[in-house]
Amino acid sequence: MEECELCPLKWKQLLDKDDEKIKGEFESCTKYGRRQEFECTVLFQENDTSEKVAKSKHEYKPCRFTDSDEAFRMLQMQLICLMVGLWS
């Protein structure tokens, strides 16, 4: 699992072209303009052999805040607390 990240600058044009390499790569950008990559590993057994095979699947899903968004909101809250403390 990757961190939440901003979508590429031209994601709307790429979504229209349907040029996704990974499921939801640009479609996940429509809700918040941010996305997060998930990797799922599936272990299964093939019918003709008793050998178990693991396959990885990558998928993007929307997310609300990047790490820099959260740091900025924390700084805003600290400034508000400072202003309230100085005012009282």
Phi, psi and omega in degrees: 000129179266173177281162175293135183223157175290149178286159177301157184301319185255041184292332180293318177293320179293327177293319179295325180286345183058051185255039183278131175268329180238142183306128177076015186301316180249336179295329180291346182279345187294328185281307185238350185080013178225154182214162180223133181269134177242144176238122178249132177253125183247131178251122179219164182247129179284152185294316187280344179230163178267010182280135178266138184238135177252132177233142178258142179234127178257143181207145176255142176226153180289150174220159188270317188229137172274171178298322180291327175298316181293321178295320178295318178294324177295318178297319176300316181295320179295321177294321177297315179297321178296315180296318179295318179295320178288327183286329183273000000 
